[in-house]
């Protein structure tokens, strides 16, 4: 049985409903990821590194965070054994960050946890498509 919504909640503006849903999901994600030794930024970095090693700046750009944020994130991930860093053979002045087997395993664990965090959304693909469309339109300034 699902909980009863607060009285009047159905009359709230859609933007407010999205903000509340995002906050509640964020709280669940933080608790779950913390138990895995991850943060949101760390999870996105691991997700991005699945395709192969990247220099820090490229990884920061793909994750849409600053170089400084990515540096701190990678430091935490390296301490946990989720990533490793080595000199780039093409340019010894920079380092490439790689996903380790331990990092791949914790990423897969987090991906498997997502459905339980979201609960029964129904048509997950349609929900995701709607969210992606909304984000794209809002990013474009529509």
ABEGO torsion letter per residue (X at the ends): XBBBBBBGAAABBAAAAAAAAAAAAAAAAAAAAAAAGBBAAAAAAAAAAAAEBBBAAAAAAAAGBBAAAAAAAAAAAAAAGABBBBBBAABAABBBBBBBAAAAAAAAAAAAAAAAAAEBAEBAAAAAAAAAAAAAAAAAGX
